């Protein structure tokens, strides 16, 4: 009774727990990135022979160019481009427009 006998472990080992795989949750739809102003045409500021009226620029007077013209700002006057004219969705032209080809994404007040 009071000897140095060790008692046998009578407790059973805990049951093995297996995790059940959780069903794959569909990823929450990502919010669309905020739209950045894009030019209306295939020309951009790095296109060869392209002149740019950038956002935040207002020109008062007529504009004439032998190359392409990308308008992202405001022109208060007539515009003549011997090549391509692109008016982005951030631009506004108040005057007549004369170009070999034009793509207009915003507002032109005048004859095209």
N, C-alpha and C positions, 0 to 999 in steps of 0.2 A: 503494500500500500504506500509506504513512504519511501520506497526505494528509488533508484535512478533509472527506472524503466521509462522509456519514452512511449508515449501513447501513439498509436497508429492514427494517421490522419483519416478521419471518417467522413470528411466533407468531399462531396463530389466536385470535380472541376466545373467551372461555369460553362453553360452551353455556348457553343460557337455561334457568334452572331454574323450573319451574312447580310451585307447591304444589297438591297435590290436596286438595280439601276433605275434612275428616274427617267421618265420619258423626256426626250429632247424638247426643250421649249423653243418655240419659234422666236427668233430674235425680233425685238421691237423694231418697227420700221424706223430707219434713220430719217431725221429731218432733212429736207432738201437744202443744199447749201444756198446761202443768200445769193440771189442773182446779181451778177456783176454786169455793168454796162458793156454791151458788146456792139461792135460796129455792125451796120446793116449789111455789109458786103464782104466779099472775100479779101478786100484790101485791108491792110493794117499799117500801123506806124512804121513797121520794119520793111514793108513792101518797097521795092525800088521806085524812085520817082514819085513818092507819096508825100504830100504836104498835109499837115495836121492842124486843125483848129481844136485844141484839146478842151477837156471839160473845165469849166470855170473861166473860159476866155470868151469875151464878147467883142466882136469886130463890128464897127460902124463904117459902112462903105462897101463898095463893090469889090469882089474877089475874082481874080482870073488866074488860071494856072495851066501850064502845058502838060503837067503830069496828072496823077491821081489826086483827089482831094478827099480826106476823111474829116468829117465834121462831127465833133463830140460836144462842142460848145454852142455859141449863139452867133449867127451872122445876121446883121441888120443891113441888108443890101443885096444886090444881084450877085449870083454866083455863076461863073463860066469855067468849066473844066474840059480841056481838050481830050481827056481820057475818061476815067471812071470817077464818079462822085458817089460817096457813101455818106449817108446821114444816119447817125446812130440813134438809138432810142433815148439818148440823153440830150440830143441836139434840137435846135430850132433854127429855121431859116425864114426870115421875113423879107422876101424879094423873089424875083424871077430866077429860075434855074435853067441853065443850058449846059448839057453834057452829052458826050458820046453815049454813055450808058450811066444809069443812076439806080441806086437801091436806097429806098427811103424807109426808115423804120419809125419816124416820128412825124413832125409837123413841118410843112412848108406852106407859107402864106404867099402865094404868087403863082405865076404860070410855070409849068414844067415842060 
